[in-house]
Amino acid sequence: SLVTLLVLAIVGAAAGITAWLTHGFRSQGTVRYHQAAVFSVRPGDCLNLTPNGTVVHVVPCAGAHTAEVFGTFPLAGHTWPGATAVEQKAASGCGTRLSGYLNPQLATTNLAQSYVYPGQQAWEAGERTVVCEVRATSGALTGSVRSGV
């Protein structure tokens, strides 16, 4: 069987993003996700995690939820580039997608940007998707953080 768990590296806004875009965003720790579920989510999906953080459930954004997906994108390449390279590409790619998604009227002091990227075993199985998320630094999100919603 393929890898059933993937480690999610959660970081604050990527280096190189302008200060006005990242003001108030904070880093978080590490979360484990059920691989099959996390790579199938889409921008605008709101997510809840099981208490141990291993299973993702897509839920309506109107209610309380753990995270909101603001972007997904594929990574190029056939050969595993290494965890550091994949993490850097995930951080950069998510950073460039945040400003077009986030409601500029929203107070960002309680939000953190995070991302999920494939580990080596997932990469070798053909997974290249990066998932970009916004999370609350404490408590839950209620409603969408999307611009125009």
N, C-alpha and C positions, 0 to 999 in steps of 0.2 A: 504494500500500500504506500501511497505517497505521503509526504509529510502531513500530519494532521494539525500541527500547531505551527504558527509562525510568530516569531518575536517581532513586536511592533516597537520601533524606536520612536519615542515621542520627544520632540524638541520644540523650542520656541521658533520664532520666525527665522528664515534662512539668512545667512550672511549676504550682504549686498542689497537687501530690501531697504527701501528708504525708511527713515525713522517715523515719518507720519503714518506709514502703513502698519508698522509693527508696534506702535506705542501701546503699551499696556498688555501685550501678549507675553505669556509666561511659559516656561518649560514645564514638562511633567515627567513622570517616571516611565517604566516599561509595562506594557500590557500584552497579554497573549491572546491571539484571535484564532478562531476556527478558520482555516485557510479557505475552504470552499465558499464560505459565506462572505468573507470580507472582500474578495476580489470580484464579486458579482454586484456590488453596490454601485449606485450611480449618483452623480451630483444632484443635490436636493433631497436625497434620502436622509432621514433621521434615524439614529441607531440607539439601541439599548444593548448593554452587555450583561451577560450573566454575572452574578457576584464575583466569581473567580476570573472573569474577563476572558473566557475561552470561547464563547459563542455570541454571535452578533444577531440581533433581531431588528429588522426594519420596522419602524413604528410611525404613526402619524406625527408630524412635526408640532401640531397644536398642543399635544400633551407633553409631559416631562420626558426628556430623553438625554442620553449620555453625550452624543456627538451628532454633528451634521456634516455630511459629505459635501465639500465645495468643489471638488475636482477629481478626475481620474485621468491618467495618461499612460501610454505604453513606453517602456524603455527599449532602446535599440540594442542590437547585438545578439550574437549567437553564443559566444563564449562568456562564461561567468567572469565579470570584471572585478569581483571582490566586494566585500561588504561595505568598505569605506567609499568606493566609487559609486555604488548603488545608492547608499545613503545620501551622498552629496548631490546626486542627480535628483533624488526624491525631494530633498530640501529645496533645491533651486527651482524645480518644476512646480512644486506646490506654492512656493513664495510668489512666483509670477502669476498664479491663478487667483490668489486671494483677493486682490483689490477689485477685480471685476465681479466678484461674488458677494462680498460682505457689504451689508447695508451701511453707508457712510454715516448715517444718523445714530447708529448703535454705539453705545459705550463699550469699548473693548477692554476695559481694565480687568474684567473677570473672565476673559477668553484666552485660550491657548490654541495655537496651531499644532496639529500633529499629522503624521503620515504613516502609512503602512507600505512596505515594499517587500518584494519577494526575497527570501533567503536563497542560499545556494541550491538546496534541494528543489525548491519550488521553481527556481530559474531553470535548472536542468530538466524539469518536467514540462517546461515551455511557458511558465507564467512570467509575464513582463509588466504587469499592471502595478502602478502606484496609485494609492488612494489617499486623497488629501482631506483632512477633517478639521473642524473647529469644535472645541470642547469648552465647558465651563471649568474654571480652575477650582471651584467648590460648588457643590450642589449639582443641580441639573439645568439644562437649557429648557425653556418653554417657548414655543413658537420658533419660527425660522429666523436665521441671521442673514438670509438672502436679501439682496438689494431688490426693491420693487415688490416685496411680498407684504 
